[in-house]
Every structure is written in structure tokens, then in C-alpha cells.
Amino acid sequence: MKKTILFMVINMNVGGTEKALLNMINQMSTDEYDITILMLEEYGGFLNQIPPNVTIQFVEQYKYLKNKLNLPPKTVAKKMIREGNFIKGINLILVYMISKLTKNKNYYFKYVTKTVSIIKKEYDIAVAYAGPMDFISFFVVHKINAKRKIQWIHFDVEKFGIDKGYAKKIYRNFDKIHVVSEEAKRKLIKAVPSVKNKTSVFLNMISPEQILKQSKDGIGFKDNFSGIRILTVGRLSIEKGQDLAIKVLARLIKDGHNVRWYCVGDGNARNEYERLIAENNLETHFFLLGSEPNPYPYMEQCDVYVQPSRHEGYCITLTEAKCFNKPIISTNFTGVSEQIIHDKTGLIVKVDEVKLYEAVKRVITDVNLQGKLMHNLLRENELNRNCKDITLLNW
């Protein structure tokens, strides 16, 4: 009999968490698992990449809850009062204040979701996959029937700003907690010691064969540039560090290097980065290529891959880039030393503009270093093609 599993996420936006989920369910046997993805909203560039055997569901009422969950409650309450919903507005504020005073978000979440019914079907396993996101955790605990419940942590909880008090309360309702690196596990246990005995590491999965196959499906770079191409893939946001990349490129161009830097991804920092690019006169050197569900042609065609992130839980784009045996430079975020070995399969530097500049300059000018990094990556990939068995999850 098939095991029924529900994964809950925010949406299927083009991002590392969503990519990790797709990679995992693509490797789960259709004979063993009946999979459902429950989303808060029907949105995202990865929607059409969900396998046809997977059931897709949405929280229909979320469109009515979204503002109450994402905007300051006082702002929402004032709007309700202006629109004539005086009692509802006052009640919202009162419940929010009680939630704040008791340091228990459950009161507020229960109030705003009182019209959302509990999902009647019972699953063998329900997974709060978009973690840590307090509302997803709440929803899986209080609105989904399942024999076992799992919380999945994809971020560095020190950088993400976890609510330790609420995490302690809500995580006690989960049978297991998965994190995506050993370092992330240590940080979670430090923040919430009570989860120690139920927490385990499961690295984000990739399929090297599928990645290499997809790299042949797209076009990739459309310019005729003959210099050195540097690539970064990730959401355009301050935590992903593309601003550091822009400043590093300005230094490289000033030094006279024939190099261009390309970023695949989109996000709320795009306008700021466009301003920074113009400020440094890099319009013909630094390119924001936008969101792309298939970044692999760019990974195959670039000369150097750089991950300038300020923080990650486990950087799946870095693991994907390794498949192409290109020189890799990464900042020292959580879990990076579990992905590349400094000065062997890549370079790891501090989250610092000068240090990143020095590392990039070193790689693009040292042919011997390039050859060493590429050879070691090739050897590692030949020895270990990420043969992780899904059964290791111990559902």
C-alpha cells in the first residue's frame, strides 16, 4: 500500500527550497508514495515542473488571510475600521495583543484561520517544508490530519531570525525535524535545545544526470563575449549578496580584466541593484538576466561560478554548479564547508567585498589553480554522483 505524504509550501516560486522539493519528489517511487503538494497560493515559475503524478492543492482562503498574516495587524485593523468593520478590527487588535503578551502566535493564527476547515483526509506524513515559517508550521500542526508530522528547516536560523519561544512551542508537535546541513543542525539545537533528540540532517537532493540533460535544453548566453564569464544564480535579495558581486566587478574592470558577470534570478532587490550597476558604470559588464527555471545552460557555459551569499541553510545552486566542474568561489555561509573543500574543490572566503575580490582575481588569473579546482571537482563527481537514498529519511 502506498504511503501518503503531504508537503506544504508557500508557493512554487523559482527558489532553492522549491527546487529541493522538486528534486526529492522526482526521486520518490510512484509505486511507494502518493504525494500531495499543498500551497498557500497558486503561484511560481516551478508550477509546471511538478510531476503529473503529484496532487496539487491550494489553501483557497489564503487570499483573504494574506494581509492579516503579512502586514502589521494594526494596519489591517485600521483598514477594517475605516471600511466599517469596527468590531472585527477591534477583535483583531485584541487577539494580536493577547498573542504578543503571552508570546504565543497560536492565538493569532487560530483567530485569523477560524474559517479554514481542517483537511479531512488523513495522511501518513505531513511535512512543513517551507521552514522555518511559523504559519506553515502552525497550519500543518492544526489544520492537517497526519499520523506523523515533520518540520523541515532550510535556512540558517541565526540569520533568519527564528522566534525561539514559538519554535519551542510548535516544534514539540512534530515527530521529526530535518535540517539541511550539520552546521544548520548545531545552530537550531543551540536556539531550541528541546529539539535535539528529534533533529537529523538530510542534505538537499539533486539529480546530476537531469541537470546535465537540462543544460542542453536551453540557449544560455546570447552575447558574443569572448572574455571571462562569471555566473551567480539566486534570488535578487540582500542575503544572496549580489551587491558584493557588483562591487567586486567594479574593481576587476578598474584593474583592466576582460570579464562580465551574469546573475540569473529575480527578487525585491532588483531596483537597488540596477541603481548600483549604473552608479558603477557597469551596464555593459554586469547583467541581471531575470528568473529562469533552467539556469543550467548558463552554468555549463560560464568560466567561473561565484556564490556571494551572506547566509544560506544549504545552497542548492552551489551543489548544482559543482556538476559542471567549473572553478567555484563561495562566501563562508552555513553549510558551505559541507559542499566544497577550500582550495581543493573551490575557494571559500569571508563575506567581505575585498576578500571576494581577491579570490575572484586569483582564480581568473591563475590557470594552474583553475585546472586544479576543475580536476578535483571532476574526480569528486565521478566518485559520488549524489546517490542519496530517499529511504534514509526514515519517514
C-alpha positions as CSV (number, residue, x, y, z in Angstrom):
1,M,0.0,0.0,0.0
2,K,1.3,3.4,-0.9
3,K,2.4,5.9,1.8
4,T,0.5,9.2,1.5
5,I,2.7,12.3,2.0
6,L,1.7,15.9,2.0
7,F,4.3,18.6,1.6
8,M,3.2,22.2,2.5
9,V,5.0,25.2,0.9
10,I,4.2,28.9,0.4
11,N,4.1,28.6,-3.4
12,M,6.3,27.2,-6.2
13,N,8.4,30.3,-6.9
14,V,11.8,29.7,-8.5
15,G,13.9,29.3,-5.4
16,G,16.2,26.8,-3.7
17,T,13.6,25.4,-1.3
18,E,11.1,24.7,-4.1
19,K,13.9,23.2,-6.3
20,A,14.9,20.9,-3.5
21,L,11.4,19.7,-3.1
22,L,11.1,19.0,-6.8
23,N,14.4,17.2,-6.8
24,M,13.3,15.0,-4.0
25,I,9.8,14.1,-5.2
26,N,11.3,13.3,-8.6
27,Q,13.3,10.6,-6.9
28,M,10.5,9.1,-4.9
29,S,9.0,6.0,-6.3
30,T,5.4,6.3,-7.6
31,D,4.9,2.7,-6.5
32,E,5.7,3.6,-2.9
33,Y,4.4,7.1,-2.4
34,D,1.2,9.1,-3.1
35,I,2.4,12.7,-3.0
36,T,0.4,15.9,-2.4
37,I,1.8,19.4,-2.5
38,L,-0.3,21.9,-0.6
39,M,0.5,25.6,-1.4
40,L,-0.8,28.8,0.3
41,E,-1.1,30.3,-3.2
42,E,-1.2,29.2,-6.8
43,Y,2.0,30.9,-7.9
44,G,5.5,30.3,-9.2
45,G,7.8,29.5,-12.1
46,F,8.1,25.9,-10.9
47,L,4.4,25.1,-11.1
48,N,4.7,23.5,-14.5
49,Q,7.6,21.3,-13.3
50,I,5.6,19.4,-10.7
51,P,5.4,15.8,-11.9
52,P,2.0,14.8,-13.2
53,N,1.6,12.0,-10.6
54,V,1.6,14.6,-7.8
55,T,-1.6,16.0,-6.5
56,I,-1.6,19.8,-6.2
57,Q,-3.8,21.6,-3.7
58,F,-4.2,25.3,-2.6
59,V,-5.4,26.9,0.5
60,E,-8.3,28.7,-1.1
61,Q,-9.0,31.1,1.8
62,Y,-5.4,32.3,1.9
63,K,-6.2,35.3,-0.4
64,Y,-8.4,36.5,2.5
65,L,-5.8,35.8,5.2
66,K,-2.7,37.1,3.4
67,N,-2.8,40.7,4.6
68,K,-3.6,39.6,8.2
69,L,-0.5,37.4,8.1
70,N,1.9,39.5,6.2
71,L,1.0,43.1,7.1
72,P,1.2,44.7,10.6
73,P,-2.1,43.7,12.4
74,K,-2.6,47.3,13.4
75,T,-2.5,48.4,9.8
76,V,-5.0,45.7,8.8
77,A,-7.3,46.6,11.8
78,K,-7.3,50.3,10.9
79,K,-8.3,49.5,7.4
80,M,-11.1,47.3,8.6
81,I,-12.4,50.0,10.9
82,R,-12.3,52.6,8.1
83,E,-14.3,50.2,5.9
84,G,-17.0,49.9,8.7
85,N,-15.9,46.6,10.2
86,F,-15.4,48.2,13.6
87,I,-15.9,45.1,15.8
88,K,-13.8,42.8,13.6
89,G,-11.0,45.4,13.6
90,I,-11.1,45.8,17.4
91,N,-11.2,42.0,17.8
92,L,-8.2,41.5,15.6
93,I,-6.1,44.0,17.6
94,L,-7.2,42.4,20.9
95,V,-6.3,38.9,19.8
96,Y,-3.0,40.2,18.4
97,M,-2.2,41.9,21.8
98,I,-3.0,38.7,23.7
99,S,-0.8,36.8,21.3
100,K,2.1,39.3,21.9
101,L,1.6,39.3,25.7
102,T,1.6,35.5,26.0
103,K,4.3,35.2,23.4
104,N,2.2,32.6,21.6
105,K,1.4,33.2,18.0
106,N,-1.1,30.3,18.0
107,Y,-3.8,32.6,19.4
108,Y,-3.5,35.0,16.5
109,F,-3.1,32.2,13.9
110,K,-6.2,30.4,15.2
111,Y,-8.2,33.6,15.1
112,V,-7.4,34.5,11.5
113,T,-7.8,30.9,10.3
114,K,-11.1,30.2,12.2
115,T,-13.0,29.9,8.8
116,V,-10.4,27.5,7.4
117,S,-11.5,23.9,7.9
118,I,-9.2,21.1,8.9
119,I,-8.3,18.9,5.9
120,K,-10.4,15.8,6.4
121,K,-8.1,13.3,4.6
122,E,-5.6,11.6,6.9
123,Y,-2.1,11.4,5.5
124,D,0.6,9.1,6.7
125,I,3.0,12.0,6.8
126,A,2.6,15.8,6.6
127,V,5.7,17.9,6.1
128,A,6.0,21.6,6.9
129,Y,8.5,22.0,4.1
130,A,8.8,25.8,4.0
131,G,10.7,26.1,7.3
132,P,11.2,28.0,9.3
133,M,7.9,29.8,8.5
134,D,5.7,29.9,11.6
135,F,2.4,30.0,9.8
136,I,3.3,26.9,7.7
137,S,4.3,25.1,10.9
138,F,1.0,26.1,12.6
139,F,-1.1,25.0,9.6
140,V,0.5,21.6,9.4
141,V,0.0,21.1,13.2
142,H,-3.5,22.4,13.5
143,K,-5.2,22.1,10.1
144,I,-3.8,18.8,8.6
145,N,-4.6,15.2,9.8
146,A,-1.5,13.0,9.7
147,K,-0.1,10.1,11.6
148,R,3.4,11.7,11.6
149,K,4.4,15.3,11.2
150,I,7.8,16.6,10.1
151,Q,9.3,20.1,10.2
152,W,11.9,20.8,7.5
153,I,14.4,23.7,8.2
154,H,16.0,25.1,5.0
155,F,17.6,28.2,6.5
156,D,20.3,29.4,8.9
157,V,18.1,30.1,12.0
158,E,20.6,32.5,13.4
159,K,20.3,34.7,10.3
160,F,16.7,34.1,9.5
161,G,15.5,35.5,12.9
162,I,13.7,32.5,14.3
163,D,11.1,33.1,17.1
164,K,12.7,30.8,19.7
165,G,9.7,30.9,22.1
166,Y,7.2,30.0,19.4
167,A,9.5,27.4,17.8
168,K,9.8,25.6,21.2
169,K,6.0,25.5,21.5
170,I,5.2,24.5,17.9
171,Y,8.1,22.1,17.3
172,R,7.0,19.9,20.1
173,N,4.1,18.8,17.9
174,F,6.4,17.4,15.2
175,D,7.7,13.8,15.3
176,K,10.9,14.7,13.4
177,I,12.8,17.8,12.3
178,H,15.1,17.7,9.3
179,V,17.7,20.3,8.6
180,V,19.9,20.6,5.5
181,S,23.4,20.7,6.9
182,E,25.3,19.8,10.1
183,E,26.1,23.4,10.8
184,A,22.4,24.3,10.5
185,K,21.6,21.5,12.9
186,R,24.0,22.8,15.5
187,K,22.5,26.3,15.2
188,L,19.0,25.0,15.5
189,I,19.7,23.0,18.6
190,K,21.5,26.0,20.1
191,A,18.5,28.1,19.5
192,V,15.9,25.5,20.5
193,P,17.7,22.8,22.7
194,S,14.5,20.9,23.3
195,V,14.5,19.6,19.7
196,K,17.9,17.9,19.9
197,N,16.6,14.3,20.1
198,K,14.3,14.6,17.1
199,T,16.5,16.6,14.7
200,S,18.5,15.0,11.9
201,V,20.4,16.2,8.8
202,F,19.3,15.5,5.3
203,L,21.1,17.3,2.6
204,N,19.1,18.8,-0.3
205,M,19.0,16.4,-3.2
206,I,19.9,16.9,-6.8
207,S,19.9,14.7,-9.9
208,P,23.2,15.3,-11.7
209,E,22.0,13.4,-14.7
210,Q,18.9,15.5,-15.0
211,I,20.9,18.7,-14.5
212,L,23.4,17.8,-17.3
213,K,20.5,16.9,-19.6
214,Q,18.7,20.2,-18.9
215,S,21.9,22.1,-19.6
216,K,21.5,21.0,-23.3
217,D,17.8,22.2,-23.5
218,G,18.3,25.9,-23.3
219,I,20.3,28.6,-25.1
220,G,22.3,30.2,-22.3
221,F,24.4,33.3,-23.0
222,K,23.2,35.2,-26.1
223,D,26.1,37.7,-26.3
224,N,29.3,37.0,-28.3
225,F,31.6,37.9,-25.4
226,S,35.0,36.3,-25.7
227,G,36.3,37.2,-22.2
228,I,35.7,35.6,-18.8
229,R,32.1,34.9,-17.9
230,I,31.3,34.8,-14.1
231,L,27.9,33.5,-13.1
232,T,25.8,33.8,-10.0
233,V,22.4,32.1,-9.6
234,G,19.9,33.1,-6.9
235,R,17.1,35.4,-5.8
236,L,18.0,39.1,-6.0
237,S,18.0,39.9,-2.3
238,I,20.4,41.3,0.2
239,E,21.0,37.9,1.8
240,K,22.2,36.5,-1.6
241,G,24.9,39.1,-1.8
242,Q,24.7,40.2,-5.4
243,D,25.6,43.8,-4.2
244,L,29.0,42.4,-3.3
245,A,29.3,40.9,-6.8
246,I,28.6,44.3,-8.4
247,K,31.3,46.0,-6.2
248,V,33.8,43.2,-6.9
249,L,33.2,43.5,-10.7
250,A,33.8,47.3,-10.5
251,R,37.3,46.6,-9.0
252,L,38.0,43.9,-11.7
253,I,37.1,46.3,-14.5
254,K,39.2,49.0,-13.0
255,D,42.1,46.6,-13.0
256,G,41.6,46.1,-16.7
257,H,40.3,42.5,-16.7
258,N,38.1,41.4,-19.6
259,V,35.3,40.0,-17.6
260,R,31.5,40.1,-17.4
261,W,29.3,39.0,-14.5
262,Y,25.8,37.5,-15.1
263,C,23.1,36.9,-12.4
264,V,20.2,34.5,-13.0
265,G,17.3,35.2,-10.7
266,D,14.9,37.9,-9.7
267,G,13.7,39.5,-6.5
268,N,12.8,42.6,-4.5
269,A,16.4,44.0,-4.6
270,R,16.4,44.3,-8.4
271,N,15.8,48.1,-8.5
272,E,18.5,48.7,-5.9
273,Y,21.0,46.5,-7.9
274,E,20.1,48.3,-11.1
275,R,20.9,51.6,-9.4
276,L,24.2,50.1,-8.1
277,I,25.2,48.9,-11.5
278,A,24.5,52.3,-13.1
279,E,26.4,54.0,-10.2
280,N,29.5,52.0,-11.0
281,N,29.1,52.3,-14.8
282,L,28.7,48.6,-15.3
283,E,25.7,48.5,-17.6
284,T,27.8,46.7,-20.3
285,H,29.6,44.4,-17.8
286,F,27.0,43.3,-15.2
287,F,23.8,41.7,-16.4
288,L,20.6,40.8,-14.5
289,L,19.1,38.0,-16.6
290,G,15.9,37.6,-14.6
291,S,14.2,34.5,-13.3
292,E,15.0,31.2,-15.2
293,P,13.7,27.8,-14.1
294,N,16.5,26.2,-16.1
295,P,19.8,28.0,-15.3
296,Y,21.9,25.0,-16.3
297,P,22.9,26.2,-19.8
298,Y,24.5,29.2,-18.1
299,M,26.3,27.0,-15.6
300,E,27.7,24.9,-18.4
301,Q,28.8,27.9,-20.4
302,C,30.3,30.1,-17.7
303,D,34.0,30.2,-16.8
304,V,33.7,30.7,-13.1
305,Y,30.7,30.3,-10.7
306,V,30.5,32.6,-7.6
307,Q,28.1,32.3,-4.7
308,P,28.3,35.6,-2.7
309,S,25.5,34.8,-0.2
310,R,25.5,36.4,3.2
311,H,23.6,33.4,4.6
312,E,22.1,30.1,3.5
313,G,20.8,26.9,5.1
314,Y,22.1,24.7,2.3
315,C,22.8,26.4,-1.0
316,I,21.4,24.1,-3.7
317,T,22.6,26.2,-6.6
318,L,26.2,25.7,-5.4
319,T,25.7,21.9,-5.4
320,E,24.2,22.2,-8.9
321,A,27.1,24.3,-10.1
322,K,29.5,21.6,-9.0
323,C,28.1,19.2,-11.6
324,F,29.8,21.3,-14.3
325,N,33.3,21.1,-12.9
326,K,33.9,24.8,-13.2
327,P,36.0,26.8,-10.7
328,I,33.8,27.8,-7.8
329,I,34.2,30.7,-5.3
330,S,31.8,31.0,-2.3
331,T,31.4,33.1,0.8
332,N,31.5,31.3,4.1
333,F,27.9,30.8,4.9
334,T,26.3,27.9,6.9
335,G,26.9,24.5,5.4
336,V,29.4,25.6,2.6
337,S,32.2,23.6,4.0
338,E,30.0,20.5,3.6
339,Q,29.7,21.3,-0.1
340,I,33.1,22.3,-1.2
341,I,36.6,21.9,0.2
342,H,38.6,25.1,0.4
343,D,41.5,25.3,-2.1
344,K,40.6,21.8,-3.4
345,T,37.2,21.9,-5.0
346,G,36.6,25.6,-4.6
347,L,37.6,28.7,-2.7
348,I,35.7,29.8,0.5
349,V,36.1,33.4,1.7
350,K,34.7,35.7,4.3
351,V,31.5,37.7,3.4
352,D,33.6,40.6,2.5
353,E,34.0,42.7,-0.7
354,V,37.8,42.8,-0.6
355,K,38.2,39.1,0.2
356,L,35.8,38.1,-2.5
357,Y,37.6,40.4,-5.0
358,E,40.9,38.8,-4.1
359,A,39.6,35.3,-4.6
360,V,37.9,36.1,-8.0
361,K,41.1,37.8,-9.2
362,R,43.2,34.9,-8.1
363,V,41.0,32.4,-10.0
364,I,40.7,34.3,-13.2
365,T,44.5,35.0,-13.4
366,D,45.8,31.6,-12.2
367,V,45.4,28.9,-14.8
368,N,47.0,26.3,-12.6
369,L,44.5,27.0,-9.8
370,Q,41.7,26.8,-12.3
371,G,42.9,23.4,-13.5
372,K,43.3,22.1,-10.0
373,L,39.8,23.0,-8.9
374,M,38.3,21.6,-12.1
375,H,40.2,18.4,-11.9
376,N,39.3,17.8,-8.2
377,L,35.6,18.5,-8.9
378,L,35.6,16.1,-11.8
379,R,37.1,13.4,-9.7
380,E,34.7,14.0,-6.8
381,N,31.7,13.9,-9.2
382,E,32.9,10.7,-10.7
383,L,33.2,9.1,-7.3
384,N,30.0,10.3,-5.9
385,R,27.0,11.4,-8.0
386,N,24.8,12.3,-5.1
387,C,23.4,8.8,-4.7
388,K,21.3,9.6,-1.7
389,D,18.6,7.0,-1.0
390,I,15.3,8.6,-0.1
391,T,14.7,5.8,2.4
392,L,17.5,7.3,4.6
393,L,14.8,9.9,5.6
394,N,13.3,7.2,7.9
395,W,9.8,8.7,7.4
